[in-house]
Amino acid sequence: MTVAADLLKWLVGISTLMVFWEIAGRQAWLGGGLPPLSGVFAYAIEPRSTELLLRSAGITATNASYGFVIGSLIGTLIACSGQIWRPLKQGLDTLSTFVNAIPLIALGPLMIVTVGEQFTPMATAALAVFFAVLVATLGGFERVPNVHRDVTRAYGTTHWRALLLVQFPNALPSLIDGLKLGVSTAVLGAILGEWFGAPAGLGVLIVSSMQNFQINLLWSAAIIGTVMSGAAYFLLALLQARLLRRLGL
């Protein structure tokens, strides 16, 4: 029900934005940089444009998907490690505060130097997801009720069993919230990574269209990236609702 309500709100907001965009474009309120939305759609459905956009979107989706899986796994494993090895926990708390202050766009040049242009989109997406999942999962562990921790200590439960039976199930809603945020930032991270010199993808298309003043192509690529990010978010939100309903959370 919550997912449906959120989706309805998004649809109302997007519809309002589309109407405003069309009017602003036709009236040239923002000059030639904002064409009418109908003109952007007309350009995007031309066969050559559609082929170019879909091919670029497929590359970006691949980079984002790999980055999402890698970043999610590493973020979750590191957060869980702090619950097993206590000296690591304080360092992770400091790390989570630090990484929140790092702008994603600042990581692009570093990724080019370390992993090369071809893997920069995937690496940037993975880092974006890693940050989101790490912070969310650590927050989930912090919210585990103290009475649950006391019970596991009273029974002499090992750190591993306490993590699997008590802490991780209680932190699962926060982890899924992090994955929801991460799946949308994965798309953004992949596009930013492509922006910094990858061979292909929506980011490359956006940079190229800006340099050549291809306004309709620029907005078409931006819209597709936004739709991909939003669709991934709502798909994961739907999976979250079903999972939590099954677990009774």
SEKEDREN-426073 format. One line per 10 residues: their letters; for each residue x, y, z of C-alpha. Coordinates in nm, 4 decimals, padded with zeros to 6 digits. Layout:
// SEKEDREN-426073
A> X/Y/Z; ...
END
This chain:
// SEKEDREN-426073
MTVAADLLKW> 00.0000/00.0000/00.0000; 00.2863/00.2358/00.0884; 00.4654/00.1579/-00.2374; 00.1453/00.2233/-00.4347; 00.0932/00.5543/-00.2524; 00.4528/00.6572/-00.3179; 00.4177/00.5631/-00.6839; 00.0984/00.7690/-00.7126; 00.2737/01.0709/-00.5615; 00.5603/01.0315/-00.8064
LVGISTLMVF> 00.3216/01.0042/-01.1005; 00.1366/01.3197/-00.9963; 00.4633/01.5051/-00.9511; 00.6040/01.3857/-01.2832; 00.2824/01.4751/-01.4672; 00.2928/01.8255/-01.3225; 00.6589/01.8605/-01.4204; 00.5865/01.7414/-01.7749; 00.3097/01.9990/-01.8210; 00.5298/02.2771/-01.6847
WEIAGRQAWL> 00.8196/02.1625/-01.9042; 00.6055/02.1674/-02.2189; 00.4745/02.5159/-02.1461; 00.8177/02.6512/-02.0511; 00.9702/02.5041/-02.3668; 00.7059/02.6441/-02.5986; 00.7244/02.9868/-02.4372; 01.1083/02.9743/-02.4359; 01.1156/03.0833/-02.0723; 01.4664/02.9392/-02.0331
GGGLPPLSGV> 01.5878/03.0055/-02.3838; 01.6968/02.7411/-02.6331; 01.8426/02.5181/-02.3645; 01.4999/02.3814/-02.2694; 01.3056/02.2614/-02.5756; 00.9401/02.1525/-02.5494; 00.9058/01.8050/-02.4028; 00.7039/01.6942/-02.7056; 00.9999/01.7867/-02.9269; 01.2350/01.5789/-02.7113
FAYAIEPRST> 01.0021/01.2789/-02.7342; 00.9658/01.3227/-03.1112; 01.3443/01.3193/-03.1447; 01.3862/01.0189/-02.9142; 01.1458/00.7949/-03.1090; 01.3234/00.8470/-03.4401; 01.4781/00.5099/-03.5379; 01.8403/00.6258/-03.5361; 01.7966/00.8160/-03.2103; 01.6177/00.5242/-03.0447
ELLLRSAGIT> 01.8933/00.2816/-03.1412; 02.1642/00.5122/-03.0064; 01.9790/00.5817/-02.6824; 01.8921/00.2184/-02.6127; 02.2467/00.1008/-02.6837; 02.3888/00.3642/-02.4495; 02.1260/00.2887/-02.1828; 02.2123/-00.0804/-02.2002; 02.5798/-00.0071/-02.1347; 02.4946/00.2202/-01.8415
ATNASYGFVI> 02.2518/-00.0371/-01.6981; 02.5231/-00.3048/-01.7167; 02.7773/-00.0844/-01.5383; 02.5199/00.0132/-01.2752; 02.4117/-00.3491/-01.2187; 02.7651/-00.4775/-01.1655; 02.8412/-00.1796/-00.9430; 02.5244/-00.2383/-00.7404; 02.6063/-00.6031/-00.6735; 02.9712/-00.5361/-00.5864
GSLIGTLIAC> 02.9006/-00.2316/-00.3700; 02.6124/-00.4018/-00.1872; 02.8134/-00.7112/-00.1024; 03.1212/-00.5216/00.0176; 02.9182/-00.2692/00.2172; 02.7144/-00.5406/00.3892; 03.0156/-00.7609/00.4641; 03.2188/-00.4771/00.6126; 02.9264/-00.3597/00.8272; 02.8752/-00.7162/00.9531
SGQIWRPLKQ> 03.2469/-00.7529/01.0236; 03.2238/-00.4678/01.2720; 02.9676/-00.6649/01.4734; 03.1967/-00.9668/01.4948; 03.5288/-00.7911/01.5492; 03.4549/-00.5142/01.7986; 03.7782/-00.3085/01.7482; 03.6670/-00.2534/01.3878; 03.3272/-00.1152/01.4897; 03.4473/00.2248/01.6111
GLDTLSTFVN> 03.6546/00.2720/01.2977; 03.3511/00.1924/01.0821; 03.1430/00.4517/01.2666; 03.4088/00.7115/01.1874; 03.4296/00.5907/00.8274; 03.0529/00.6165/00.7789; 03.0626/00.9782/00.8966; 03.3562/01.0566/00.6703; 03.2213/00.9005/00.3517; 02.8944/01.0922/00.3851
AIPLIALGPL> 03.0933/01.4112/00.3303; 03.2609/01.2945/00.0055; 03.0889/01.4207/-00.3126; 03.0553/01.1386/-00.5632; 03.1743/01.3537/-00.8510; 03.5111/01.3986/-00.6765; 03.5802/01.0250/-00.7067; 03.5687/01.0123/-01.0874; 03.9264/01.1301/-01.1533; 04.0568/00.8984/-00.8806
MIVTVGEQFT> 03.8837/00.6010/-01.0411; 04.0362/00.6774/-01.3826; 04.3832/00.6746/-01.2279; 04.3271/00.3547/-01.0279; 04.1099/00.1286/-01.2454; 04.1238/00.2895/-01.5909; 03.8580/00.4502/-01.8094; 03.6840/00.1252/-01.9053; 03.6062/00.0230/-01.5453; 03.5528/00.3711/-01.4004
PMATAALAVF> 03.1697/00.3661/-01.4442; 03.1394/00.0306/-01.2659; 03.3800/00.1330/-00.9902; 03.2084/00.4682/-00.9322; 02.8692/00.2963/-00.9161; 03.0077/00.0388/-00.6714; 03.1478/00.3111/-00.4454; 02.8182/00.5020/-00.4464; 02.6292/00.1869/-00.3470; 02.8926/00.0882/-00.0930
FAVLVATLGG> 02.8571/00.4195/00.0898; 02.4760/00.3989/00.0997; 02.4643/00.0357/00.2135; 02.7419/00.0720/00.4716; 02.5849/00.3737/00.6416; 02.2341/00.2231/00.6385; 02.3455/-00.1165/00.7702; 02.5570/00.0331/01.0490; 02.2566/00.2431/01.1486; 02.0419/-00.0700/01.1523
FERVPNVHRD> 02.2834/-00.2483/01.3838; 02.2812/00.0508/01.6188; 01.9019/00.0226/01.6483; 01.9037/-00.3419/01.7606; 01.7266/-00.3426/02.1018; 01.9663/-00.3750/02.3943; 01.7497/-00.6474/02.5472; 01.8261/-00.8685/02.2465; 02.1981/-00.8129/02.2918; 02.1699/-00.8878/02.6643
VTRAYGTTHW> 01.9936/-01.2180/02.5969; 02.2622/-01.3348/02.3541; 02.5355/-01.2451/02.6034; 02.3519/-01.4181/02.8876; 02.3374/-01.7419/02.6897; 02.7008/-01.7122/02.5855; 02.6122/-01.6896/02.2173; 02.9099/-01.6443/01.9858; 02.9419/-01.3243/01.7832; 02.8675/-01.5192/01.4644
RALLLVQFPN> 02.5443/-01.6704/01.5952; 02.4352/-01.3413/01.7514; 02.4889/-01.1710/01.4166; 02.2953/-01.4317/01.2181; 02.0090/-01.4898/01.4622; 01.9559/-01.1489/01.6233; 02.1471/-00.8532/01.4848; 02.1193/-00.9079/01.1104; 01.7417/-00.9805/01.1104; 01.6827/-00.6645/01.3151
ALPSLIDGLK> 01.9048/-00.4581/01.0843; 01.7470/-00.6000/00.7670; 01.4900/-00.3175/00.7173; 01.7700/-00.0581/00.7341; 01.9832/-00.2640/00.4967; 01.7005/-00.2750/00.2443; 01.6553/00.1014/00.2782; 02.0239/00.1346/00.1937; 01.9806/-00.0933/-00.1073; 01.6869/00.1201/-00.2265
LGVSTAVLGA> 01.9012/00.4307/-00.2107; 02.1971/00.2441/-00.3547; 02.0167/00.1125/-00.6622; 01.9321/00.4653/-00.7750; 02.2756/00.6042/-00.6912; 02.4281/00.3151/-00.8874; 02.2766/00.4590/-01.2060; 02.4013/00.8067/-01.1158; 02.7453/00.6693/-01.0329; 02.7672/00.4822/-01.3621
ILGEWFGAPA> 02.6672/00.7939/-01.5595; 02.9229/01.0059/-01.3716; 03.1896/00.7439/-01.4340; 03.1097/00.7436/-01.8057; 03.1212/01.1212/-01.7997; 03.4903/01.1091/-01.7061; 03.6045/00.9351/-02.0209; 03.4470/00.5897/-02.0608; 03.4155/00.4629/-02.4195; 03.0321/00.4503/-02.4245
GLGVLIVSSM> 02.7151/00.4926/-02.2189; 02.4607/00.7602/-02.1296; 02.7280/00.9700/-01.9589; 02.9339/00.9775/-02.2773; 02.6223/01.0671/-02.4737; 02.5428/01.3554/-02.2379; 02.8940/01.5006/-02.2633; 02.9028/01.4609/-02.6413; 02.5618/01.6236/-02.6880; 02.6618/01.9175/-02.4657
QNFQINLLWS> 02.9805/01.9742/-02.6616; 02.7951/01.9621/-02.9942; 02.4886/02.1516/-02.8660; 02.2530/01.8639/-02.9494; 01.9871/01.9743/-02.7034; 01.7230/01.7122/-02.7857; 01.9781/01.4313/-02.7553; 02.1035/01.5758/-02.4268; 01.7569/01.5846/-02.2717; 01.6650/01.2434/-02.4130
AAIIGTVMSG> 01.9695/01.0839/-02.2482; 01.9004/01.2662/-01.9197; 01.5368/01.1520/-01.9168; 01.6319/00.7898/-01.9820; 01.8854/00.7977/-01.6989; 01.6239/00.9424/-01.4641; 01.3653/00.6808/-01.5656; 01.6181/00.4001/-01.5121; 01.7036/00.5289/-01.1654; 01.3396/00.5734/-01.0625
AAYFLLALLQ> 01.2310/00.2367/-01.2003; 01.5108/00.0570/-01.0163; 01.4152/00.2324/-00.6925; 01.0487/00.1377/-00.7127; 01.1278/-00.2206/-00.8138; 01.3393/-00.2616/-00.5025; 01.0749/-00.0858/-00.2920; 00.8194/-00.3405/-00.4145; 01.0514/-00.6277/-00.3275; 01.1113/-00.4696/00.0135
ARLLRRLGL> 00.7388/-00.4492/00.0882; 00.6865/-00.8145/-00.0019; 00.9895/-00.9344/00.1944; 00.9018/-00.7419/00.5082; 00.5424/-00.8628/00.4863; 00.6623/-01.2230/00.4724; 00.8955/-01.1681/00.7668; 00.6215/-00.9926/00.9616; 00.8339/-00.6797/01.0084
END
